[in-house]
């Protein structure tokens, strides 16, 4: 296996369940189930198909002879016909009625829709676990003050938990998109070579009602509410774009989260999980790089770009069918799911194991709070010390400029508070000044917003999806 290229998504990143979903075994056994469902439904509507033929098909849904199928495909240059012939080889009695009335997209496109549905369900489960992990993180740190940043420049403080709610909010929007796609997915059905159902109309001697009922039966057997109301030979490729767009949304959210964590790792306020024997750098033994978050960003970039494949494919389909979508979709759709699967496993792993360093958060706050506290100091001294607002404002301005000069030019500590403390014009006691500098006094509604968001938004989501929680997020490499 090491002699040939293997997708890193299979070899390094995605988990077993998602890889199995897009395997050849799953694909071609699903084709056989679709042929069986078609034959069963045709029999129920009066076509001369025997139960013995159906039993023969049922007995060979999974025992696919891949070597025989490859040999047939080399001969006929058609993958669906190669598998019709392979299925017929092990079902000689059923051979005459396999694929009866159908075109290739009956098995190809309906299998794709089934895979999209199951893939979205797997992604949804991981997404819910990511939401739970970040929700737990936000709850633990709901009241921990930390310096906030705009433009990556120091800004008014927030709390670590409130910041995590920003990440959570993005993921809940992604969950809404996943649920929308799952609710609105429809089978292609059995519409024939150009979407007119002509072959099935002939099969049922012109009985349009039976053609419509056939499609309804197939949808019901596969647990779909409906098939596409109209189509060419294929379902519209805008379906693929809509689904991949939902995955793209997850990639955007995950990349934003991971980028923030990478910045916070640089500030030494947090660390992503790091095993005892893990090596950060082959050269610099002391390094502890945020490689998991870097991987999230890397894979997310791939998914964000990959959605363009679906967009261009949908835009360039000709009339009722062309085949220029096929090779592209074989790559773009499975790999979008595999990459998103890997991304969410990493997000869960990081969120569950992320370490916060309150002392560093406190230090960064103390470096900036003196400047942020000046307005509070000014107002307090005017209200409670009888100070002159304009005079005190000017003194604060002068002290601030002098303190900033010491920090920027000489790398010294911010001594603004010492300057104010020693200035008799303010008349502040140590206790008063410390009270004015309590970080919690600068975080506004952050703790309350965090608590309300977790209670009103996250808890109901998790309560409604308890069965989906508890996913293991194993990172192999």
N, C-alpha and C positions, 0 to 999 in steps of 0.2 A: 504493500500500500504506500510505501514511502517513495516509490519510483515515479509516481504521477501526482499532478496537482490535486489538492483537495481544498475545497472552500474553507477558509479559516473559521467561518461561521459554524461549520460542522465540527471541525477539528478542535477548536479552542473555546468557542463562546456560547452557542445556543445549547439548551438542555435537551434531554432525550425525547421528551414528549413532543416538542415542536419539530424536531428532526424526523421523528416517526410519522408525523402528520403529512409531511411533504415527501415521504419516501416513495419509491417505485412500488413497493408492496402495497402500500395504502392506496395509491393511485389506481393501480390496475385491478385490485380486488374491489374497489369502489365501482370501476367500470362494470365488472361482472355483476355486482349487486344491482346496478342500474339496468343492465340487460335483463336480469331476472325480474325486476319490478315491472319493466316494460312488458315482458311476456305474460306475467301474472295478470296485469291489468288488461292486456289485449284478450286473454282467455276469458276474464270476467265479463268482457263486452262482446263475447260471441265468436272470437276468432278460434279456428280449429287448432288449439294447442292443448296437449294432453298433460295430465298431472305427472305422468312418468317423465316427460321432457323437463318439466319444472323441477322435479326431484333430482334429476341428473345435474341440472345447473346448480341447485342448492348444495350438492355434494362437492362441487369444485370451485367454490368462490375464492378460496385462498391459496390453493396449491398451484401457483403459477409457474410454468416452465419458462423461465426467462431466456434460456439459451434457445429454445424453440421459437419464442417470440422474436428474438433477434434475428434468427435465420429467416423467418417469414418476412420480417421488415426489410432485410437486405434484398429479398426477392421482389417484394411488391412496392417498396419505397413508400409505405403508408402505415403509420403507427397503429391507427385504430383497426384497420383491416388485418394487420399482423396479429393483433390480440383477438379479433373475431375468429381468425383461423386457429389460434392457439387454444382458445376456449372450445372451439368446435372439435379439436383433436381429442379432448378429454370428455366431450359430451356429444358423441356421434348421433344419438337420437335427437338431441336438441339442435344440432347444427343447422338444420333448415330454417329454424325460426329465430335464431340469435340475431339481434339487431334489425328485426323485421320492421320496415317502414322508417327506420331512423337514419339520420345522418351523423357524421362524426361528432358534431358538437352536442349531440344528445348526451353522449358519455363525457366528452371533454369539458364542455361548459358546465354541465350540472355537477360534475366532480369538483370543478373549480369553485363553484358556489358553496358546495358542502365544505370544502377546505377553508374557504373564507369564513364561513360561519364558525367552524370549530376553532380556527386560528384566532378569531376575535374572542371566542369564549376563553381560550387559554390566556390571551393577552389581558382580558378583563380580570381574570383571577389574579394575575400578577399585579395588575394596576391597583386592585383593591388592597393587596398586601403591602404595596408601596405606600398607599394612602394611610393604612393602619400604622405602619412603621414610622412615618413622618408625623402622624398624629400623636403617637406615644412620645416621640422626641419633643414635639411642641409642648405637650402637657408637662413634661419633666422640667422644661426650661421656660415656662410661661412668664415667670416673674424675674428672670435673670437679665438685668440691664446690660446692654452692649451698645457700642458706638454704631450708629447707622451711617451709611455712606450714600451720597449722591455724586455721580461722576467719579466715584471711588475717592472722593474727598470727604473728610469728616463732616457729618451733619448731625441733626438732633438725634439723641439716643432713641433706641427702640428696645425690645427684649428679644432674646434668642428665640423664644417660642413664637412671638409675633412674626419674626422673619421666616420661620418655618411654615407659618400659615400662608405666606406668599407662595411658597413652593406647592403647598397642598392645594391651594385654590386653582393653580394651573392644572394639577392632576385631576381635580374634580370636573373641570371643564372637559378634559380628555375623556373621562368616564361617560359624560353625557354624549359625546360624539360616538363612542364605541356602542353605547346602548341604542343610539339612533340608527346606526348602521345595522346592528343585529335585528332591530325591529323591522327595518325596511328591506332587508335582503329577500330577494325572490329567486326561485329557480328559473332557469331558461324554460324548462318544460320539454315538450316534444313538438317542435314547430317545423321540422323538415328542412330542406335544402336552402330555401330562401325565406323562411319564416311564415309561409302561407299555409303550412299543414297539408299541402296537396297530396303527399304520399299517404298520409293517414286517412284523408278523405276518400282516396281510392280504396284503401284497405277496408274501410267500413262501408263501401258501396254508396258513397255520397251522403252518408248520415253525419251531418255536421255536429249534431248533439253528442254522438258517441266520441267524435274527435275531441270535443271540449271536455267530456267526462273523463276521457283517457288522461288528459293532462291534469285534471283535478285529482284523479286517483293517485297518480304519480306523486303529486305534491303532498297529498295526505300521508302516503306511505313514508315519505321522507321528512314529515313533520314541518312542512311549510304551509303558510296560510294561502299562498298564491304563487303563480308563475308570472313571469313578465307578461304584461298585457299585449305588447307587440314587440317584435324583434325581426331582425334579418335571420341569417343562419346562426349568428351568435347573439348572446345578450350584449347590450350596449357596453362598450368598454369604459364608459363613465362610471360604471359600478366599481371597477377596479380602482379607478382614480379616487372615488369617494372613500373606499376602504383604506387605501394607502395614505390618503390625506389624514385620516384619523390616526394612523400609526405615526405619520409625520408630526402631528400635534403632540403625541407622547414624546417623540424625539426632541422636539423644541423644549418642552417642559423639563425633561431629564437633563438636557444640556445646560439649561439655565441653572438648575439646581447644582449640577456638578461644577459648573464654572464658579458659582458662588462659593462652594466648598473649597475649591482650589485656591481662591483668593483668601479665604479665611484660614486655610492651612499655611499660606505664606505669612499671614499675620500672627500665626501660632495661637489663634483662638480656638481652633478645632483640629482634630486629626481624623482622617478616615481610618477604618480598621487596618491593622498591620500585624502580621503574624510574627512570632518570636524569632523565627529563622529567616524571615523575608529580607531580601537584599534590595536596597533602594537604588544603588548605582554600582556598576562593575568597577568604577574607578574611585568614587568617593564613598568610603565605607560608612561615613556618618549620615549619609543622605536618607531621608524618609520621604520619598516622592508620593504625591497623591495619584498613584497609577490607576486606581479603580475609577476615580472621577475623570481622569484623562481618557480612559477607555470609553466611559459613557459618552464623553464629548465626541470622541473619534467615531464611534458607531452611530451616534445621533446624526452626525454630519452626513454619513452614508445614507441613512434613511431619508433625511430631508432632501438630499439630491435624488434619491431613487424614485421619489414620487413623480418626478418629471418624466420618467419612462412611461408611467401610466397616463399622464396628461397628453404626451405627444402621441401615444398609441391611440387614445380615444379620438384625438383630433384628426388622425390621418387614415381612418378606416374608409374604404371605398364602398359605397352603395350597400348591398346586402352582405358582403363578406370579402375580405382579402386574407391572405395568410401571413402578411408581414408582421402581424401581432404575435405570432406563435412563439418564435424563438426568444423574443424579448420578454414575454410574459413568463416563460419557463424560468427565467432568471429573476426578473424584477419582483414578482409576487412572493415566491417562497423566501427570497433573501430579505425582503422587507420584514416579513414575519420573524424570521430567524434572528435578524439584528435587533428588532424591537424586544423580542424575548430575552436576548442577552442584556440589553439595556436595562430592562426592568428588574432582572435578577440582580444586577449590579446596584441599582438604586435601593432595592430592599436591603441588600447586604450592607451598603454604606449607612443607610438610615438607621438600621438596627444596631450597628456597631460604632457609630460616630462618637468621639469623645470631645467634650467641651472643656475648656480651661478657664474657669471663672476669674482666676487671678489675673490672667492676661487681659481678659475683657475689662476688668476693673482698671488695670494699668492704662490701657488705651483710653478709657473714659477719663481718667484723671489727667491725662495729658491734654485733653481737649476741653474738659468741663470748665476750667477757669475762664476761657473765652465765652463759652455758652452761658455761664452763670452771671455774666456781668449785667444783663438786663434785670435779672431777679434781684441782684445786689442793689442795683440802682433804685428799683421800685421800693425795695424794703427800706432802704435808708431814707428815702423821701417820706414814706408813710410812717415809719416808726422811729426815725432819728431826727426828723425835722430838717433834713438836708435840702439843699437847693438842687433841683434836677439838672439844670444846665451846667452848673459848676461841677457837680459830681460826674456828669457825662464827660466833660472835658478831662477831668482827672483820670477817669477810666481809660479814655482814649490814649492819653499819654503813657499810662502804665502798660497798656496792651501793646503799644508799639515798642516800648522798651523791652518787654518780656519776649515778644516775637523775635526781636533782634538777637537776644541771647540764645534762643532756641535755634534759629536758622543759621546765624553766622558762626556761633561757637559750639553748637551741639549741646548746650546745657539744658538743665531741667526748666520747665515752665515755672517761673517764679512770680507770676502775676498775682496770685493770692497772697503771697508774702508781702508784696508791695501794697496791696489794698489793706491787708491786716495792719501794716505799720503806718498807714496814712491816717492821721487823726481826723481828717475831714469825714471819714466814713464812720468812725467810732464803733467798730464792730468787735464784739468779744469772740473768742475762739469758738465757743459753743454756737453762737449765732451763725458764724460763717460756715461751720460744719453742717449745720441744718440746711443752710441754703445750697449746699453742695451735695446733698443726698442724691445719688444718681436716679433713684426711683421717682424723684420729683420732676425729672426731665423726660420721662418716657411717655407722658401723656396717657392716652387710652390704651396703650399697647397691651398690657396684661389683660385688661377687660375685653378688648377686641379678640385676643387669642382665646380666652375662655369661652366667650360667646360663639366664636366661629366653630370651635371644637364641639360644643354642645349642640348648636343649632344646625350645623351643616355636616360635620364629619361623623358624629355619633349616629345620626339616623341612617347614613349611608352604610356604615359598618353593621348596624343592627339589622338592616334589611338584607345583608349579604354574609351572615355568619358562616354559612357553609363553605364560602370561598376562601376563608381566612386560614392561616396556618401553613401557607406554602413555604417549602424549604427553598432558600436561595443559596445554592452552592456555587462557589466560584472556583473552578478547577485550576485556572492558570492566571 
